[in-house]
Structures are given as C-alpha cells and as structure tokens.
C-alpha cells in the first residue's frame, strides 16, 4: 500500500463527531431552578466546551463538527479546535444532525460518523474511545443516557446513515429503528448528560472538566 493510501485508510478509520448545540439563550431551560437564568447559558456553553475538549482528546476521533447558529458558542468551540457548521435548517436537533451529516459525508466518504450530545461535561476520552470501538462492530449503534431513557451517542459506520431520533424517550426510538444498543459498563462519563440540577450534581461527583467546574462554582445551587 502506498503512503497516501495508508494515510487515507487511517483517516477513514477515525470518527467524525457531530455535536448539535442550540443557541445559548434557549439552551438548558430545566437548569433555571438550580442555576438561575443568568448562569444557565454560561453552563450550557461550559458543558459544550468540556465535551468538545474531551472528544478532541480521544484518539479514535478524527474531527469534531459543531452544528450551531450561536456565534459566541461557535467562536469559543472553534478556539478549541472544533469545526463550525451553521444550523441551516433551524428545525431542531435531528434536522441539525442530518444537515451536519450531509456536510461531512462527502468530505470523508466511508468514514464512521457519530452524533454526540453537547452536555457531557464529565466526558473522559478513554471512555468515549471504548464506546466508539464497540460501535464500530455495527452499522448503527447507540448509547443510552444514565437514566436509560434518552440517548447520548448515536453512531453509524460502513456508510450507513445516522437516522437520528433524539429527544425525550429516544432510546426506545433508536431501538425500534434497528440501531444496536451499546451495553458497556464503566463508561459513565459518556452517559451522564446534564439537564437538571440533580444531573449537574451527578456530573460534578464524576468529575467535570475545567469550564464546567469554574462556571458551576458561581451557581446558587
């Protein structure tokens, strides 16, 4: 195999992660009782920063693409090394993911793609690598959240479409769609999304990244 072919094959093995992010003014409304209205958007950004930093530190990840229309969040996440794709549809989470997938697929044909939540502030690169390694054995696979109701990661390899069905009870929808559930133990940081004050407390107990730690220190909760 020629050197160029080897490089292309190595790149094809690396994952592209799509991370959708609402405008910060609209994000994480369920955190208001615990954090207050002023701090809520700051926490949403901090969660995304720690998620992206950990994802970029994962050896299985080739690139991280943020789908957002928030200019401030986009600038902060681009500074970490993520690529920003505007949320052209502006029609919610799943439409944003489908749009992001349509943008990245032609750039790396055949490369595996995964959708990852933006609110995983305790994310560990090694745990993410284990989940992605398990996902590679299936055309479509997903990881349920800590509550066992939602989804924190949906992966597609072998040229399969993501077909995202995030929101609410997405675990059941992804199962019905034919995606295989990843049932690894010891990957709590990839399951721990944060929507409420109780979720944030659980993430803090796991050990969050520096952005969330600094921002949460200002929380009245």
Secondary structure as the mmCIF struct_conf table of DSSP 4:
data_model
#
loop_
_struct_conf.conf_type_id
_struct_conf.id
_struct_conf.beg_label_comp_id
_struct_conf.beg_label_asym_id
_struct_conf.beg_label_seq_id
_struct_conf.end_label_comp_id
_struct_conf.end_label_asym_id
_struct_conf.end_label_seq_id
HELX_RH_AL_P HELX_RH_AL_P1 UNK A 3 UNK A 13
BEND BEND1 UNK A 14 UNK A 14
STRN STRN1 UNK A 15 UNK A 20
TURN_TY1_P TURN_TY1_P1 UNK A 24 UNK A 26
BEND BEND2 UNK A 27 UNK A 27
HELX_RH_3T_P HELX_RH_3T_P1 UNK A 29 UNK A 31
HELX_RH_AL_P HELX_RH_AL_P2 UNK A 32 UNK A 35
HELX_RH_AL_P HELX_RH_AL_P3 UNK A 37 UNK A 56
TURN_TY1_P TURN_TY1_P2 UNK A 57 UNK A 57
TURN_TY1_P TURN_TY1_P3 UNK A 59 UNK A 60
STRN STRN2 UNK A 61 UNK A 67
HELX_RH_AL_P HELX_RH_AL_P4 UNK A 71 UNK A 80
TURN_TY1_P TURN_TY1_P4 UNK A 81 UNK A 81
STRN STRN3 UNK A 83 UNK A 85
BEND BEND3 UNK A 88 UNK A 89
BEND BEND4 UNK A 91 UNK A 91
HELX_RH_AL_P HELX_RH_AL_P5 UNK A 93 UNK A 105
TURN_TY1_P TURN_TY1_P5 UNK A 106 UNK A 110
STRN STRN4 UNK A 113 UNK A 116
BEND BEND5 UNK A 118 UNK A 118
TURN_TY1_P TURN_TY1_P6 UNK A 121 UNK A 122
HELX_RH_AL_P HELX_RH_AL_P6 UNK A 125 UNK A 135
TURN_TY1_P TURN_TY1_P7 UNK A 136 UNK A 137
BEND BEND6 UNK A 138 UNK A 139
STRN STRN5 UNK A 140 UNK A 144
TURN_TY1_P TURN_TY1_P8 UNK A 146 UNK A 147
BEND BEND7 UNK A 148 UNK A 150
STRN STRN6 UNK A 151 UNK A 156
TURN_TY1_P TURN_TY1_P9 UNK A 158 UNK A 159
BEND BEND8 UNK A 167 UNK A 169
HELX_RH_AL_P HELX_RH_AL_P7 UNK A 170 UNK A 176
TURN_TY1_P TURN_TY1_P10 UNK A 177 UNK A 178
HELX_LH_PP_P HELX_LH_PP_P1 UNK A 179 UNK A 179
STRN STRN7 UNK A 180 UNK A 181
HELX_LH_PP_P HELX_LH_PP_P2 UNK A 182 UNK A 182
BEND BEND9 UNK A 185 UNK A 186
HELX_RH_AL_P HELX_RH_AL_P8 UNK A 188 UNK A 191
BEND BEND10 UNK A 196 UNK A 196
HELX_RH_AL_P HELX_RH_AL_P9 UNK A 197 UNK A 206
HELX_RH_AL_P HELX_RH_AL_P10 UNK A 210 UNK A 216
TURN_TY1_P TURN_TY1_P11 UNK A 217 UNK A 218
#
